[in-house]
Amino acid sequence: MKLMEIARSAFPETLIAIYTNGILLSKMDSTFWQSCHDNNIRIMITAYPIKLDVQAIKNAVKKFGVTLAWTSATDAAIMDASFIVNPIDISGSGDIVKSFAFCHDPNKCITLKHGKLYPCAFTAHVNHFSKYFGIDIPITEADCIDIYNASGGDKVLEKLAQPIPACKYCSGGRFTESSRKIKWHRSERDISEWV
């Protein structure tokens, strides 16, 4: 709730939304919903073929006057039961300019982690992939910007608007021939799902 207050205070006229798969929304208490209302925070649910208590969610947004929208489908209709996979190039031989140019995430999925801004969630969280599969995909200071040491907003935006060294581990983004659709299913936790 504090983050909602800070975001709204910093950006009083901006559309601010919480993007979620919705699984925990029906379990959120009244303080969460009241904070969404008080700070004019929209809830955006990405529709997946998972079971949601849609009525409980609708009841909460109606009761607290919160705006609810579905990002991938109309209301609770389920989108095409598949994912678009952007394979990871574990060899690190990708073209960083091409990968960045065709990437869906930059300036859409900026991730703040431990005081550092990353242009995409992949870069911020690839350490989990690396640890699980025993692969070294190094992320360095050149792949992010430290918000405490940035010399101003322009420098932050400039950094986020250009390719980073970690782009060489992407295979070109979702709009290239290397992306593929896979059927929605429970992960088998096999590296073939990613590379």
PASEBA-1860 file (N, C-alpha, C; in nm, 3 decimals):
! residues 195
1> MKLMEIAR> 0.082/-0.119/0.000/0.000/0.000/0.000/0.087/0.125/0.000 ~ 0.200/0.118/0.066/0.290/0.234/0.070/0.342/0.265/-0.070 ~ 0.373/0.162/-0.147/0.420/0.183/-0.283/0.314/0.251/-0.368 ~ 0.188/0.215/-0.349/0.080/0.280/-0.423/0.076/0.429/-0.389 ~ 0.089/0.462/-0.261/0.086/0.601/-0.217/0.203/0.680/-0.277 ~ 0.321/0.621/-0.273/0.440/0.689/-0.326/0.426/0.710/-0.477 ~ 0.383/0.606/-0.548/0.368/0.617/-0.693/0.266/0.724/-0.730 ~ 0.154/0.726/-0.660/0.052/0.826/-0.691/0.098/0.966/-0.656
9> SAFPETLI> 0.169/0.979/-0.546/0.222/1.110/-0.506/0.322/1.163/-0.609 ~ 0.406/1.074/-0.661/0.507/1.114/-0.759/0.448/1.141/-0.896 ~ 0.340/1.069/-0.929/0.278/1.081/-1.061/0.127/1.103/-1.046 ~ 0.086/1.222/-1.006/-0.055/1.247/-0.975/-0.151/1.233/-1.092 ~ -0.105/1.250/-1.215/-0.194/1.247/-1.331/-0.176/1.124/-1.420 ~ -0.090/1.031/-1.379/-0.055/0.916/-1.462/-0.144/0.797/-1.434 ~ -0.177/0.720/-1.538/-0.247/0.595/-1.518/-0.149/0.497/-1.452 ~ -0.186/0.447/-1.337/-0.102/0.350/-1.265/-0.185/0.224/-1.249
17> AIYTNGIL> -0.124/0.110/-1.282/-0.197/-0.016/-1.275/-0.111/-0.124/-1.212 ~ -0.177/-0.217/-1.146/-0.113/-0.337/-1.096/-0.148/-0.448/-1.194 ~ -0.047/-0.506/-1.259/-0.067/-0.617/-1.351/-0.051/-0.747/-1.275 ~ -0.145/-0.837/-1.290/-0.145/-0.960/-1.212/-0.213/-1.073/-1.290 ~ -0.183/-1.196/-1.250/-0.258/-1.310/-1.306/-0.388/-1.329/-1.230 ~ -0.407/-1.256/-1.121/-0.532/-1.255/-1.048/-0.550/-1.360/-0.942 ~ -0.457/-1.453/-0.929/-0.474/-1.567/-0.839/-0.501/-1.524/-0.695 ~ -0.432/-1.421/-0.647/-0.447/-1.382/-0.507/-0.547/-1.269/-0.485
25> LSKMDSTF> -0.604/-1.214/-0.590/-0.693/-1.099/-0.573/-0.813/-1.126/-0.483 ~ -0.872/-1.243/-0.494/-0.989/-1.273/-0.412/-0.954/-1.288/-0.264 ~ -0.825/-1.297/-0.233/-0.780/-1.311/-0.094/-0.730/-1.179/-0.034 ~ -0.726/-1.073/-0.115/-0.674/-0.946/-0.065/-0.774/-0.884/0.032 ~ -0.721/-0.823/0.140/-0.810/-0.765/0.240/-0.856/-0.625/0.200 ~ -0.944/-0.569/0.281/-1.005/-0.440/0.248/-0.904/-0.326/0.242 ~ -0.793/-0.337/0.318/-0.693/-0.228/0.313/-0.628/-0.219/0.175 ~ -0.607/-0.333/0.112/-0.552/-0.333/-0.024/-0.648/-0.263/-0.120
33> WQSCHDNN> -0.775/-0.305/-0.117/-0.873/-0.249/-0.209/-0.897/-0.100/-0.182 ~ -0.897/-0.062/-0.054/-0.916/0.079/-0.020/-0.798/0.162/-0.071 ~ -0.678/0.109/-0.060/-0.559/0.179/-0.110/-0.564/0.194/-0.261 ~ -0.610/0.089/-0.330/-0.627/0.100/-0.477/-0.724/0.214/-0.509 ~ -0.834/0.219/-0.436/-0.933/0.326/-0.460/-0.875/0.463/-0.427 ~ -0.816/0.477/-0.309/-0.766/0.606/-0.263/-0.658/0.662/-0.353 ~ -0.578/0.573/-0.414/-0.466/0.616/-0.498/-0.496/0.602/-0.647 ~ -0.623/0.572/-0.679/-0.665/0.558/-0.818/-0.574/0.460/-0.895
41> IRIMITAY> -0.560/0.341/-0.839/-0.478/0.236/-0.899/-0.571/0.136/-0.968 ~ -0.545/0.112/-1.094/-0.625/0.018/-1.173/-0.568/-0.123/-1.156 ~ -0.655/-0.222/-1.159/-0.613/-0.362/-1.156/-0.626/-0.418/-1.298 ~ -0.518/-0.470/-1.351/-0.515/-0.529/-1.485/-0.484/-0.678/-1.471 ~ -0.578/-0.762/-1.510/-0.557/-0.906/-1.502/-0.525/-0.961/-1.641 ~ -0.416/-1.034/-1.649/-0.383/-1.105/-1.771/-0.454/-1.239/-1.765 ~ -0.538/-1.266/-1.861/-0.618/-1.388/-1.860/-0.534/-1.509/-1.900 ~ -0.533/-1.606/-1.813/-0.468/-1.734/-1.840/-0.573/-1.844/-1.818
49> PIKLDVQA> -0.550/-1.961/-1.871/-0.646/-2.070/-1.848/-0.627/-2.130/-1.708 ~ -0.654/-2.046/-1.608/-0.645/-2.087/-1.469/-0.778/-2.054/-1.401 ~ -0.804/-2.120/-1.291/-0.931/-2.097/-1.221/-0.917/-1.975/-1.131 ~ -1.006/-1.879/-1.151/-1.011/-1.759/-1.069/-1.151/-1.745/-1.010 ~ -1.157/-1.687/-0.891/-1.286/-1.654/-0.833/-1.324/-1.516/-0.887 ~ -1.369/-1.515/-1.012/-1.399/-1.390/-1.082/-1.508/-1.311/-1.010 ~ -1.607/-1.378/-0.957/-1.716/-1.306/-0.890/-1.667/-1.234/-0.765 ~ -1.579/-1.299/-0.688/-1.523/-1.234/-0.568/-1.442/-1.111/-0.606
57> IKNAVKKF> -1.368/-1.122/-0.715/-1.288/-1.008/-0.762/-1.381/-0.895/-0.806 ~ -1.483/-0.929/-0.883/-1.579/-0.828/-0.928/-1.650/-0.762/-0.810 ~ -1.685/-0.840/-0.710/-1.750/-0.785/-0.591/-1.661/-0.684/-0.520 ~ -1.531/-0.717/-0.509/-1.437/-0.627/-0.441/-1.418/-0.497/-0.519 ~ -1.401/-0.507/-0.651/-1.379/-0.384/-0.728/-1.504/-0.297/-0.727 ~ -1.621/-0.360/-0.726/-1.746/-0.283/-0.719/-1.761/-0.216/-0.582 ~ -1.736/-0.291/-0.477/-1.751/-0.239/-0.341/-1.659/-0.120/-0.316 ~ -1.534/-0.127/-0.366/-1.436/-0.023/-0.337/-1.419/0.078/-0.451
65> GVTLAWTS> -1.493/0.060/-0.559/-1.485/0.156/-0.668/-1.351/0.156/-0.739 ~ -1.297/0.037/-0.763/-1.168/0.020/-0.830/-1.193/-0.020/-0.975 ~ -1.111/0.030/-1.065/-1.123/-0.005/-1.206/-1.053/-0.138/-1.232 ~ -1.122/-0.228/-1.300/-1.068/-0.360/-1.334/-1.071/-0.375/-1.485 ~ -0.964/-0.428/-1.541/-0.960/-0.457/-1.685/-0.884/-0.587/-1.705 ~ -0.911/-0.649/-1.820/-0.842/-0.772/-1.860/-0.749/-0.737/-1.974 ~ -0.621/-0.775/-1.963/-0.525/-0.734/-2.065/-0.525/-0.820/-2.190 ~ -0.564/-0.947/-2.177/-0.550/-1.037/-2.291/-0.681/-1.092/-2.343
73> ATDAAIMD> -0.787/-1.061/-2.279/-0.915/-1.116/-2.321/-1.027/-1.026/-2.269 ~ -1.145/-1.048/-2.318/-1.260/-0.974/-2.271/-1.313/-1.039/-2.145 ~ -1.319/-0.961/-2.038/-1.366/-1.008/-1.908/-1.295/-1.138/-1.873 ~ -1.367/-1.245/-1.840/-1.301/-1.368/-1.796/-1.279/-1.468/-1.908 ~ -1.305/-1.428/-2.032/-1.281/-1.521/-2.144/-1.133/-1.556/-2.149 ~ -1.104/-1.677/-2.175/-0.965/-1.722/-2.175/-0.904/-1.705/-2.314 ~ -0.784/-1.649/-2.313/-0.713/-1.630/-2.439/-0.666/-1.764/-2.494 ~ -0.613/-1.759/-2.612/-0.552/-1.875/-2.674/-0.461/-1.941/-2.570
81> ASFIVNPI> -0.483/-2.068/-2.541/-0.412/-2.137/-2.433/-0.270/-2.171/-2.474 ~ -0.190/-2.070/-2.501/-0.050/-2.090/-2.537/0.031/-1.969/-2.495 ~ 0.160/-1.987/-2.494/0.255/-1.880/-2.463/0.342/-1.855/-2.585 ~ 0.388/-1.731/-2.595/0.493/-1.703/-2.694/0.624/-1.710/-2.618 ~ 0.713/-1.796/-2.662/0.842/-1.815/-2.596/0.950/-1.743/-2.676 ~ 1.027/-1.664/-2.605/1.144/-1.599/-2.664/1.265/-1.677/-2.614 ~ 1.316/-1.769/-2.694/1.423/-1.855/-2.644/1.546/-1.778/-2.597 ~ 1.607/-1.831/-2.493/1.730/-1.776/-2.439/1.847/-1.839/-2.514
89> DISGSGDI> 1.939/-1.755/-2.555/2.060/-1.801/-2.624/2.170/-1.814/-2.519 ~ 2.183/-1.933/-2.460/2.278/-1.949/-2.350/2.424/-1.935/-2.394 ~ 2.448/-1.936/-2.524/2.586/-1.916/-2.571/2.625/-1.769/-2.565 ~ 2.526/-1.680/-2.557/2.556/-1.537/-2.551/2.609/-1.482/-2.683 ~ 2.566/-1.542/-2.793/2.617/-1.499/-2.924/2.516/-1.415/-3.002 ~ 2.410/-1.371/-2.935/2.307/-1.294/-3.002/2.351/-1.153/-3.038 ~ 2.281/-1.095/-3.133/2.303/-0.957/-3.178/2.225/-0.866/-3.083 ~ 2.296/-0.789/-2.998/2.226/-0.710/-2.896/2.137/-0.602/-2.956
97> VKSFAFCH> 2.178/-0.546/-3.068/2.097/-0.441/-3.130/1.967/-0.500/-3.185 ~ 1.976/-0.613/-3.255/1.857/-0.679/-3.308/1.766/-0.727/-3.194 ~ 1.827/-0.789/-3.093/1.747/-0.838/-2.981/1.671/-0.725/-2.915 ~ 1.737/-0.613/-2.894/1.672/-0.499/-2.830/1.564/-0.440/-2.920 ~ 1.593/-0.429/-3.048/1.498/-0.369/-3.142/1.368/-0.448/-3.152 ~ 1.376/-0.580/-3.143/1.257/-0.664/-3.158/1.200/-0.712/-3.025 ~ 1.256/-0.663/-2.916/1.211/-0.707/-2.784/1.080/-0.639/-2.745 ~ 0.996/-0.713/-2.680/0.867/-0.662/-2.633/0.880/-0.586/-2.501
105> DPNKCITL> 0.982/-0.616/-2.422/0.990/-0.568/-2.284/1.046/-0.428/-2.258 ~ 1.149/-0.382/-2.328/1.206/-0.252/-2.290/1.101/-0.142/-2.285 ~ 1.108/-0.066/-2.178/1.018/0.045/-2.151/0.875/0.000/-2.127 ~ 0.851/-0.130/-2.117/0.719/-0.182/-2.081/0.730/-0.266/-1.954 ~ 0.840/-0.335/-1.938/0.858/-0.424/-1.823/0.983/-0.386/-1.743 ~ 1.002/-0.257/-1.724/1.115/-0.211/-1.643/1.099/-0.269/-1.504 ~ 1.208/-0.323/-1.450/1.202/-0.392/-1.322/1.298/-0.327/-1.223 ~ 1.245/-0.296/-1.104/1.327/-0.242/-0.995/1.358/-0.355/-0.901
113> KHGKLYPC> 1.486/-0.379/-0.877/1.529/-0.486/-0.787/1.652/-0.440/-0.712 ~ 1.642/-0.437/-0.582/1.753/-0.398/-0.495/1.815/-0.263/-0.534 ~ 1.730/-0.167/-0.564/1.778/-0.032/-0.595/1.833/-0.014/-0.735 ~ 1.813/-0.114/-0.820/1.862/-0.105/-0.957/1.747/-0.125/-1.054 ~ 1.745/-0.043/-1.160/1.645/-0.056/-1.265/1.702/-0.136/-1.381 ~ 1.626/-0.235/-1.424/1.662/-0.319/-1.538/1.561/-0.294/-1.649 ~ 1.603/-0.292/-1.776/1.509/-0.265/-1.884/1.409/-0.379/-1.908 ~ 1.435/-0.497/-1.849/1.342/-0.609/-1.867/1.350/-0.701/-1.746
121> AFTAHVNH> 1.245/-0.778/-1.727/1.240/-0.872/-1.615/1.341/-0.985/-1.632 ~ 1.367/-1.025/-1.756/1.465/-1.131/-1.782/1.598/-1.097/-1.716 ~ 1.647/-0.977/-1.741/1.777/-0.937/-1.689/1.776/-0.932/-1.536 ~ 1.669/-0.882/-1.480/1.660/-0.871/-1.334/1.654/-1.006/-1.265 ~ 1.596/-1.106/-1.331/1.569/-1.233/-1.263/1.635/-1.356/-1.326 ~ 1.721/-1.337/-1.424/1.785/-1.452/-1.489/1.874/-1.530/-1.392 ~ 1.909/-1.469/-1.281/1.989/-1.540/-1.181/1.920/-1.668/-1.133 ~ 1.787/-1.667/-1.129/1.714/-1.787/-1.087/1.728/-1.899/-1.191
129> FSKYFGID> 1.717/-1.860/-1.318/1.737/-1.955/-1.429/1.878/-2.012/-1.423 ~ 1.976/-1.923/-1.409/2.116/-1.964/-1.406/2.143/-2.061/-1.292 ~ 2.091/-2.030/-1.176/2.114/-2.117/-1.060/2.047/-2.253/-1.079 ~ 1.923/-2.253/-1.127/1.849/-2.378/-1.140/1.914/-2.472/-1.240 ~ 1.958/-2.418/-1.356/2.014/-2.502/-1.461/2.167/-2.508/-1.458 ~ 2.229/-2.441/-1.362/2.375/-2.446/-1.352/2.445/-2.381/-1.469 ~ 2.387/-2.272/-1.518/2.443/-2.200/-1.633/2.481/-2.061/-1.588 ~ 2.591/-2.011/-1.639/2.634/-1.877/-1.600/2.593/-1.774/-1.705
137> IPITEADC> 2.489/-1.700/-1.677/2.451/-1.586/-1.759/2.479/-1.464/-1.673 ~ 2.595/-1.404/-1.691/2.635/-1.295/-1.602/2.558/-1.165/-1.629 ~ 2.514/-1.104/-1.522/2.451/-0.973/-1.529/2.543/-0.878/-1.454 ~ 2.580/-0.769/-1.519/2.677/-0.676/-1.462/2.614/-0.539/-1.440 ~ 2.691/-0.449/-1.386/2.645/-0.311/-1.364/2.608/-0.244/-1.496 ~ 2.663/-0.292/-1.607/2.632/-0.234/-1.739/2.491/-0.271/-1.786 ~ 2.428/-0.368/-1.718/2.295/-0.414/-1.757/2.181/-0.343/-1.682 ~ 2.217/-0.254/-1.592/2.115/-0.186/-1.512/2.164/-0.047/-1.474
145> IDIYNASG> 2.080/0.026/-1.404/2.122/0.156/-1.353/2.084/0.165/-1.206 ~ 2.180/0.203/-1.126/2.160/0.218/-0.982/2.084/0.348/-0.958 ~ 1.964/0.339/-0.903/1.883/0.459/-0.886/1.942/0.555/-0.783 ~ 2.027/0.504/-0.695/2.086/0.590/-0.593/2.208/0.666/-0.645 ~ 2.266/0.619/-0.753/2.385/0.684/-0.809/2.359/0.751/-0.943 ~ 2.236/0.747/-0.992/2.203/0.809/-1.121/2.214/0.961/-1.108 ~ 2.264/1.023/-1.211/2.283/1.169/-1.207/2.163/1.245/-1.263 ~ 2.047/1.185/-1.254/1.925/1.253/-1.298/1.836/1.163/-1.381
153> GDKVLEKL> 1.712/1.206/-1.396/1.613/1.129/-1.470/1.649/1.107/-1.614 ~ 1.713/1.206/-1.677/1.752/1.191/-1.817/1.851/1.076/-1.836 ~ 1.943/1.061/-1.740/2.041/0.952/-1.749/1.974/0.816/-1.732 ~ 1.874/0.810/-1.646/1.801/0.685/-1.626/1.729/0.647/-1.756 ~ 1.656/0.743/-1.814/1.582/0.716/-1.938/1.677/0.680/-2.053 ~ 1.790/0.749/-2.059/1.888/0.720/-2.165/1.939/0.577/-2.153 ~ 1.969/0.534/-2.032/2.019/0.398/-2.009/1.914/0.293/-2.047 ~ 1.788/0.318/-2.009/1.682/0.221/-2.034/1.640/0.214/-2.180
161> AQPIPACK> 1.680/0.313/-2.259/1.638/0.320/-2.399/1.743/0.266/-2.496 ~ 1.840/0.193/-2.445/1.943/0.139/-2.534/1.975/-0.006/-2.498 ~ 2.029/-0.080/-2.595/2.064/-0.221/-2.568/2.164/-0.231/-2.454 ~ 2.158/-0.341/-2.385/2.252/-0.369/-2.276/2.327/-0.498/-2.310 ~ 2.440/-0.523/-2.245/2.516/-0.645/-2.276/2.435/-0.774/-2.263 ~ 2.340/-0.781/-2.168/2.260/-0.902/-2.150/2.171/-0.934/-2.269 ~ 2.148/-0.837/-2.356/2.066/-0.862/-2.476/2.125/-0.972/-2.563 ~ 2.255/-0.999/-2.548/2.316/-1.104/-2.631/2.269/-1.244/-2.592
169> YCSGGRFT> 2.198/-1.255/-2.479/2.143/-1.384/-2.437/2.000/-1.405/-2.484 ~ 1.945/-1.305/-2.550/1.811/-1.320/-2.606/1.823/-1.356/-2.753 ~ 1.726/-1.429/-2.801/1.732/-1.475/-2.940/1.658/-1.383/-3.037 ~ 1.638/-1.261/-2.999/1.581/-1.167/-3.094/1.444/-1.113/-3.061 ~ 1.380/-1.163/-2.958/1.249/-1.108/-2.921/1.133/-1.183/-2.980 ~ 1.013/-1.147/-2.937/0.893/-1.222/-2.974/0.849/-1.202/-3.117 ~ 0.904/-1.101/-3.185/0.861/-1.074/-3.322/0.961/-1.124/-3.425 ~ 1.045/-1.219/-3.387/1.143/-1.274/-3.480/1.116/-1.421/-3.502
177> ESSRKIKW> 1.189/-1.478/-3.597/1.169/-1.619/-3.632/1.207/-1.713/-3.518 ~ 1.285/-1.667/-3.420/1.327/-1.756/-3.313/1.219/-1.775/-3.205 ~ 1.120/-1.686/-3.201/1.013/-1.703/-3.103/0.922/-1.817/-3.149 ~ 0.853/-1.878/-3.055/0.764/-1.988/-3.089/0.650/-1.994/-2.989 ~ 0.540/-2.053/-3.031/0.427/-2.072/-2.942/0.435/-2.211/-2.881 ~ 0.408/-2.217/-2.752/0.397/-2.348/-2.688/0.263/-2.355/-2.616 ~ 0.209/-2.474/-2.609/0.080/-2.496/-2.544/0.092/-2.468/-2.395 ~ -0.011/-2.405/-2.340/-0.015/-2.381/-2.197/-0.015/-2.516/-2.126
185> HRSERDIS> 0.077/-2.535/-2.034/0.082/-2.656/-1.954/0.169/-2.631/-1.831 ~ 0.158/-2.721/-1.738/0.244/-2.711/-1.619/0.388/-2.737/-1.664 ~ 0.477/-2.653/-1.619/0.617/-2.666/-1.657/0.674/-2.800/-1.613 ~ 0.758/-2.855/-1.699/0.830/-2.977/-1.662/0.967/-2.942/-1.606 ~ 0.993/-2.812/-1.596/1.119/-2.759/-1.544/1.239/-2.812/-1.622 ~ 1.220/-2.819/-1.752/1.326/-2.865/-1.841/1.381/-2.746/-1.916 ~ 1.510/-2.743/-1.938/1.573/-2.630/-2.004/1.522/-2.610/-2.148 ~ 1.471/-2.716/-2.208/1.419/-2.706/-2.345/1.300/-2.610/-2.354
193> EWV> 1.233/-2.584/-2.242/1.123/-2.489/-2.241/1.173/-2.345/-2.259 ~ 1.301/-2.325/-2.237/1.356/-2.190/-2.237/1.457/-2.162/-2.347 ~ 1.530/-2.263/-2.390/1.637/-2.238/-2.489/1.602/-2.301/-2.624
END
